[in-house]
Amino acid sequence: MKSVRQRAQAVKDTVLTFLKWILLASLTGAAGGLVGSLFHLSVGTVTALRHANGWLLWLLPAGGVLIVLLYRLFRTENKSTNTIIESIQSGEKVPIALLPTIFLSTVITHLFGGSAGREGAALQIGGSLGNFAGRVFRLNDKDVRIATLAGMSAVFSALFGTPLTAAVFALEVISVGVIHYAAFVPCLTAALVAVGISRLFGIAGEHFLLADVPLQWLMFLKVAGLSVLCALLSIAFCLAMHGTEHFLKKFLKNDFVRVLAGGALIVGLTLLLGTGEFNGAGMESIKEAVENGFARPDAFFWKLLFTAITLGAGFKGGEVVPCFFIGATFGCTVGALLGIPPGFAAAIGLVCMFCGSVNCPIASILLAMELFGSGSVVYFALSCAIAYMLSGYFGLYSSQEFIFSKLSSEMINRKAE
């Protein structure tokens, strides 16, 4: 049996560690909240500017050149969300220069009409901020990794207003099948502080009005059917994202030529379709699909194509909101054919696409609750379970590790495809 002295020391260590992380995570959350709020307001400002001045789209290729120059100036070429994931897996240092680079580059992409989101960039901003904070406070290697996770949670939370999702997503996305609960208090604390800071800047976060759907066996079957289709679509999305980047880099090896060509193609497609719906993040279309039950039938295809070209060519931003867009518009269109209320089907599609693309079922269920309320959470849980299993080992982040199989209780230790 343990002695009284040993028990007292264990209690002391626990309390001191708890207080340490409350303090460090609060500081990281405050910094992440400030940077995340500035990032949110910057993207919102340039998006409004683009909507008011359609001619800015013509400058998209030039904006791409500026992004390439920025990455070369800050020496952050080939740095991405995978860099953050790898730093947590292996303890590698994340250059703090990634923060201003991805911040400015994402703003440029949105200003000129590239198809990209914000949350993927938030992971890079938050991860680099948290990693830097960990080294400033001279934490050991393992604690620096936790600080990096806390930074990711903070900026994600500040941008989207979903603190619980942000905290669990950071824990879940690194190594599928293994969650390091030691980081839960730091991540949740950072996320709550950051979302509080964002509220001071008038950033309300995202929430959609969605009527609850009664639990019925027939509706369960319909939701399951839609979830299967969304799982397949998430595979197509991941393949398109990786495949387009590989193709463009293979045939257009020069960074400047590639980004010019990609920007010109986006401009051409926008003019051909006669709409700017697929430029930028597309939150308006997501809200239209969920709250009004309306989406252009082919919207999911065009958003997928626009996003794959934009990010594959070298523009910067996130994949998460385009993923939401694709899932919501696809769900709205196909769900109606299956007899599901279109708005509810859009919400199911959004959550399914997110789950299938990032392989984070628990975070996806929490996302559904924070975005749409908890009234229909059983349906969302079913859809996430199906999307997780049927999406296989594909993922948006190629550095993501699958520790355990999705099909049986065995370790596999493989990277995402």
C-alpha positions in Angstrom: 0.0 0.0 0.0 1.1 3.5 -0.7 2.4 5.6 2.3 0.7 8.8 3.4 3.7 10.7 2.1 3.3 9.1 -1.4 -0.4 9.9 -1.5 0.2 13.5 -0.4 2.8 13.9 -3.1 0.5 12.5 -5.8 -2.2 14.9 -4.7 0.3 17.8 -4.8 1.5 16.8 -8.3 -2.0 16.6 -9.6 -3.1 20.0 -8.2 0.1 21.7 -9.4 -0.3 20.2 -12.9 -3.9 21.3 -13.0 -3.1 24.8 -12.0 -0.2 24.9 -14.4 -2.4 24.0 -17.4 -5.2 26.3 -16.3 -2.8 29.2 -16.3 -0.9 28.3 -19.5 -4.0 27.3 -21.4 -5.8 30.5 -20.4 -2.8 32.5 -21.7 -2.7 30.5 -24.9 -6.5 30.8 -25.2 -6.4 34.5 -24.8 -3.7 34.9 -27.4 -5.5 32.5 -29.7 -8.8 34.3 -29.2 -7.2 37.7 -30.1 -5.4 36.3 -33.2 -8.4 34.2 -34.2 -10.8 37.2 -33.8 -8.5 39.4 -35.9 -8.3 36.6 -38.5 -12.1 36.2 -38.6 -12.7 39.9 -38.9 -10.0 40.2 -41.7 -11.5 37.4 -43.7 -15.0 38.9 -43.3 -13.9 42.3 -44.3 -12.1 41.2 -47.5 -15.1 38.9 -48.4 -17.5 41.9 -48.1 -15.0 43.9 -50.2 -14.9 41.3 -52.9 -18.7 41.1 -53.0 -18.9 44.8 -53.5 -16.1 44.9 -56.1 -16.5 42.0 -58.6 -13.5 43.1 -60.6 -11.2 41.8 -57.7 -11.7 38.3 -59.1 -9.6 39.2 -62.1 -6.6 39.7 -59.7 -6.8 36.2 -58.3 -3.8 34.9 -60.3 -1.7 37.9 -59.1 -2.8 37.2 -55.6 -1.5 33.6 -56.0 1.9 35.0 -57.0 1.9 37.2 -53.9 1.2 34.1 -51.8 4.1 32.2 -53.3 6.4 35.2 -52.6 5.2 35.3 -49.0 6.0 31.7 -48.4 9.4 32.1 -49.8 10.0 35.3 -47.9 9.1 33.6 -44.6 10.8 30.3 -45.6 7.7 28.3 -44.9 7.3 26.5 -48.2 5.7 23.0 -47.9 4.4 23.9 -44.4 0.7 23.1 -43.9 -1.7 21.5 -41.4 0.3 18.3 -41.8 3.2 20.2 -40.3 1.2 20.8 -37.1 0.0 17.2 -36.9 3.6 15.9 -37.4 4.9 18.3 -34.7 2.5 16.7 -32.2 3.3 13.2 -33.3 7.1 13.6 -33.3 7.8 16.7 -31.3 9.2 18.7 -34.2 9.4 22.4 -33.9 6.8 24.5 -35.7 8.2 27.8 -37.2 6.3 30.7 -35.7 6.6 32.3 -39.2 3.9 30.0 -40.3 1.4 32.1 -38.3 1.7 35.4 -40.4 2.2 33.4 -43.6 -1.0 31.4 -43.4 -2.9 34.4 -41.9 -2.0 36.7 -44.8 -2.2 34.1 -47.5 -5.7 33.0 -46.5 -6.9 36.6 -46.4 -5.4 37.1 -49.9 -7.2 34.0 -51.2 -10.6 35.2 -49.9 -10.0 38.8 -51.1 -9.6 37.7 -54.7 -12.2 34.8 -54.8 -10.3 31.6 -54.2 -12.5 28.7 -52.9 -11.3 28.0 -49.4 -12.4 28.1 -45.8 -10.9 29.4 -42.5 -10.8 26.5 -40.0 -7.9 24.6 -41.7 -5.9 27.8 -41.5 -7.0 28.2 -37.9 -5.3 24.9 -37.1 -2.0 26.1 -38.5 -2.3 29.5 -36.8 -3.3 28.0 -33.5 -0.8 25.1 -33.7 2.1 27.4 -34.5 1.0 29.8 -31.7 0.7 27.0 -29.1 4.0 25.5 -30.1 5.7 28.8 -29.8 4.1 29.4 -26.4 5.3 26.0 -25.2 8.8 26.8 -26.1 8.7 30.3 -24.6 7.6 28.8 -21.2 10.3 26.2 -21.6 8.0 23.2 -21.3 9.3 19.8 -21.9 8.8 18.0 -25.2 5.5 16.3 -24.2 4.1 19.4 -22.7 4.9 21.4 -25.8 2.8 19.0 -27.8 -0.1 19.6 -25.4 0.4 23.4 -25.7 0.2 22.9 -29.5 -3.1 21.1 -29.2 -4.4 23.9 -26.9 -3.4 26.5 -29.5 -5.3 24.6 -32.2 -8.4 24.4 -30.0 -8.2 28.1 -29.2 -8.2 29.5 -32.7 -10.7 27.0 -34.1 -13.0 27.9 -31.2 -12.6 31.6 -31.7 -13.4 31.3 -35.4 -16.4 29.0 -35.4 -17.8 29.5 -31.9 -17.8 25.8 -31.0 -15.5 25.3 -28.0 -16.3 21.7 -27.2 -15.9 20.6 -30.8 -12.7 22.5 -31.0 -11.2 20.8 -28.0 -12.2 17.3 -28.9 -11.3 17.7 -32.5 -7.8 18.7 -31.7 -7.5 15.6 -29.5 -9.1 13.2 -32.0 -7.6 14.3 -35.3 -3.9 13.5 -34.6 -4.1 9.7 -34.1 -7.3 8.0 -35.0 -8.3 5.5 -32.3 -6.2 7.1 -29.5 -7.1 10.2 -27.5 -4.7 11.6 -25.0 -7.0 12.8 -22.2 -4.2 14.5 -20.4 -4.7 17.3 -22.9 -8.4 17.6 -22.4 -8.3 20.2 -19.6 -5.8 22.4 -21.5 -7.6 22.2 -24.8 -11.1 22.9 -23.3 -9.7 25.8 -21.2 -8.0 27.4 -24.2 -11.1 26.9 -26.3 -13.4 28.5 -23.7 -11.2 31.5 -23.1 -10.7 32.0 -26.9 -14.5 31.9 -27.6 -15.0 34.4 -24.7 -12.4 36.7 -26.3 -14.1 36.4 -29.7 -17.5 37.4 -28.1 -15.9 40.7 -27.0 -15.2 41.4 -30.6 -18.8 40.8 -31.5 -18.2 37.4 -33.2 -21.3 35.4 -32.4 -20.1 32.1 -33.8 -22.1 29.8 -36.1 -25.5 28.4 -35.2 -28.3 27.3 -37.4 -32.1 27.1 -36.8 -33.2 23.5 -37.3 -36.4 21.9 -36.4 -36.2 18.6 -34.4 -37.2 15.5 -36.3 -39.1 12.9 -34.3 -37.4 9.5 -33.8 -38.9 7.0 -36.3 -37.6 3.8 -37.7 -38.3 4.8 -41.3 -36.4 8.0 -40.8 -33.5 6.1 -39.3 -33.3 4.0 -42.5 -33.4 7.1 -44.7 -30.7 8.9 -42.7 -28.6 5.7 -42.9 -29.0 5.7 -46.7 -28.0 9.3 -47.0 -25.0 8.7 -44.7 -23.7 5.9 -46.9 -23.8 8.3 -49.9 -22.1 11.1 -47.9 -19.3 8.7 -46.8 -18.6 7.9 -50.5 -18.6 11.6 -51.3 -16.1 12.3 -48.5 -13.8 9.8 -50.1 -14.2 11.5 -53.5 -13.5 14.9 -51.8 -10.2 13.6 -50.2 -9.1 12.0 -53.5 -9.9 15.1 -55.4 -8.0 17.3 -53.0 -4.8 15.1 -53.0 -5.1 14.1 -56.6 -5.5 17.7 -58.0 -2.5 18.9 -56.0 -0.4 15.9 -57.2 -1.4 16.4 -60.8 -0.7 20.1 -60.8 2.7 19.7 -59.2 3.6 17.0 -61.6 2.8 18.9 -64.8 3.3 22.5 -63.5 6.5 22.2 -61.4 7.1 25.9 -61.1 5.2 27.4 -58.2 4.5 30.6 -59.9 3.2 29.0 -63.1 1.0 26.6 -61.1 -0.7 29.3 -59.1 -1.2 31.5 -62.1 -2.8 28.7 -64.0 -5.0 27.7 -61.1 -6.1 31.3 -60.5 -6.9 31.7 -64.2 -8.9 28.5 -64.2 -11.0 29.7 -61.2 -11.7 33.0 -62.9 -12.7 31.2 -66.1 -15.0 28.8 -64.3 -16.6 31.6 -62.4 -17.4 33.5 -65.5 -18.6 30.4 -67.3 -21.1 29.6 -64.5 -22.1 33.2 -64.1 -22.1 33.1 -60.3 -19.8 33.8 -57.4 -21.5 31.2 -55.2 -18.4 28.9 -55.3 -15.8 31.5 -54.5 -14.8 32.1 -50.9 -16.0 30.0 -48.1 -19.7 29.8 -49.0 -21.3 30.1 -45.6 -24.3 31.8 -47.2 -25.1 28.7 -49.3 -24.7 26.5 -46.2 -27.2 28.6 -44.3 -29.6 28.6 -47.3 -29.5 24.8 -47.5 -29.9 24.1 -43.8 -32.4 26.8 -42.8 -34.4 27.2 -46.0 -33.9 23.7 -47.5 -32.7 25.0 -50.9 -29.5 24.3 -52.8 -28.6 24.3 -56.4 -28.6 20.5 -57.4 -25.0 20.6 -58.8 -23.6 23.0 -56.2 -21.7 20.2 -54.3 -19.8 19.2 -57.5 -18.8 22.7 -58.4 -17.7 23.6 -54.9 -15.6 20.4 -54.8 -13.9 21.3 -58.1 -13.3 24.9 -57.2 -11.8 24.0 -53.8 -9.5 21.3 -55.3 -8.2 23.6 -57.9 -7.8 26.6 -55.5 -5.8 24.7 -52.8 -4.1 22.3 -55.3 -2.7 25.2 -57.2 -1.1 26.8 -54.1 -3.6 29.2 -52.7 -4.1 29.0 -49.0 -7.0 28.5 -46.6 -9.0 25.7 -45.0 -10.8 22.7 -46.3 -13.4 22.5 -43.5 -16.0 25.1 -44.6 -15.9 23.9 -48.3 -16.4 20.4 -46.8 -19.5 21.7 -44.9 -20.7 23.4 -48.2 -20.4 20.2 -50.2 -22.1 18.1 -47.5 -24.9 20.5 -46.9 -25.8 21.1 -50.6 -25.5 17.4 -51.4 -27.6 16.4 -48.4 -30.2 19.0 -49.2 -30.6 17.7 -52.8 -30.3 14.0 -52.3 -32.0 13.9 -49.0 -35.2 15.4 -50.5 -35.2 12.5 -53.0 -35.1 10.1 -50.1 -38.0 11.7 -48.3 -35.9 13.5 -45.6 -36.8 17.2 -44.9 -34.3 19.1 -47.0 -33.0 21.3 -44.2 -32.5 18.4 -41.9 -30.8 16.4 -44.7 -28.5 19.3 -45.3 -27.4 19.2 -41.7 -26.9 15.5 -41.8 -24.8 15.9 -45.0 -22.7 18.6 -43.4 -21.8 16.5 -40.4 -21.3 13.3 -42.4 -18.9 15.0 -44.8 -16.9 16.5 -42.0 -16.7 13.1 -40.2 -15.8 11.1 -43.3 -13.1 13.6 -44.3 -11.4 14.1 -40.9 -12.1 10.7 -39.3 -13.3 12.3 -36.0 -16.7 10.8 -35.1 -16.9 12.2 -31.5 -16.0 15.7 -32.5 -18.5 15.4 -35.4 -21.4 14.5 -33.0 -20.4 17.4 -30.8 -20.3 19.7 -33.8 -23.9 18.7 -34.7 -25.0 19.6 -31.2 -23.2 22.9 -31.1 -24.4 23.9 -34.6 -27.9 22.5 -34.6 -28.9 21.7 -31.1 -29.3 18.3 -29.3 -32.9 17.5 -30.3 -31.9 15.2 -33.2 -28.5 14.0 -31.9 -29.4 10.3 -32.2 -29.8 10.8 -36.0 -26.4 12.6 -36.1 -24.7 9.9 -34.1 -26.0 7.3 -36.5 -24.8 9.2 -39.5 -21.4 9.8 -38.0 -20.9 6.2 -37.1 -21.7 5.2 -40.7 -19.6 7.9 -42.3 -16.6 7.0 -40.1 -16.7 3.3 -40.9 -17.4 3.6 -44.6 -15.0 6.4 -45.4 -12.2 3.9 -45.0 -8.7 5.2 -44.4 -9.0 8.3 -46.5 -8.5 11.7 -45.0 -7.8 15.4 -45.7 -4.6 15.3 -43.7 -2.1 12.8 -45.1 -0.1 12.9 -41.8 -3.0 11.7 -39.8 -2.3 8.3 -38.3 -4.8 5.4 -37.9 -3.7 3.6 -34.8 -6.5 1.1 -34.7 -8.5 -0.5 -37.5 -12.0 0.8 -38.3 -13.2 -2.8 -38.8 -11.7 -4.8 -35.9 -10.0 -4.3 -32.6 -6.4 -4.4 -33.9 -3.6 -2.0 -34.3 -2.7 -1.0 -37.8 -0.5 2.1 -37.6 -1.0 3.5 -41.0 -1.2 7.0 -42.5 -4.3 8.5 -44.1 -4.6 8.1 -47.9 
